[in-house]
Amino acid sequence: MNIIFFGAHPDDLEILCAGTIAACVARGHTVWMAVATNGNVGSPTLTNAEIAATRHAEAEAAAKTLGAAGLIWMNENDEFLFDDERTRLKFVDAVRQAKADVIVTHNPNDYHPDHIACSKLASDARILSAVRLIPTAHPHLAKSPELFHMDSIAGLRFEPQFFVDVSPHFELKQRAVQCHHSQNAWLKAIFNTDLSHHVQVQSAFRGLQCGVAYAEAFVQPVYWPRTAISLPFLTR
């Protein structure tokens, strides 16, 4: 099965679903990680171009750590992700490039505007990716992928429907998170927040909810048409 994970920023996927990405890879699924924005405002010292290049290299390292088939770097400006024709076509093409059977993206009720925009763009690309008369660099899909939304940062405004036990992959998740050195430095500087600690607390809380050491949480939104798919690592 081909699965594409869309995150608004470099590090969003690692924080919210790196354990699930690792679990998918371990089960033989082909996983693509797509990052919508380039993180080009997240530094107290570097220029926009310098921090964007740094964040790209960190995202590549994290994707390699998790065993992803590839990183799709969409290179939109950080904090200015909008739903328009140009960006919508980028998302459609990313889904087609991955030949996706499943799309995973942000919770649409997340607090961050880039997360919300990414959720809508990825969700809207689901049907459009199978529409022949919408041309992009990659050919249209034979059918529309299925869609899941991942947890929000700190679990804000999110009620889980499914859990993935990521306990066997938690150390790998932390290694992927730690690839994002610049973001960790930035968050410490402005919020006094440590990414590794944040990830441990949230994963442990979701684990507490479903009876395991560490877990990640998801929902499948209501949409039509829908095709039943088998993802046995998802538990209610």
PyMOL commands that set and color helices and strands:
alter all, ss='L'
color gray80, all
select helices_A, chain A and resi 12-26+48-66+85-98+113-128+153-155+167-178+181-191+195-210
alter helices_A, ss='H'
color red, helices_A
select strands_A, chain A and resi 2-7+30-37+70-76+102-105+146-150+162-165+215-219+234-235
alter strands_A, ss='S'
color yellow, strands_A
deselect
rebuild
show_as cartoon
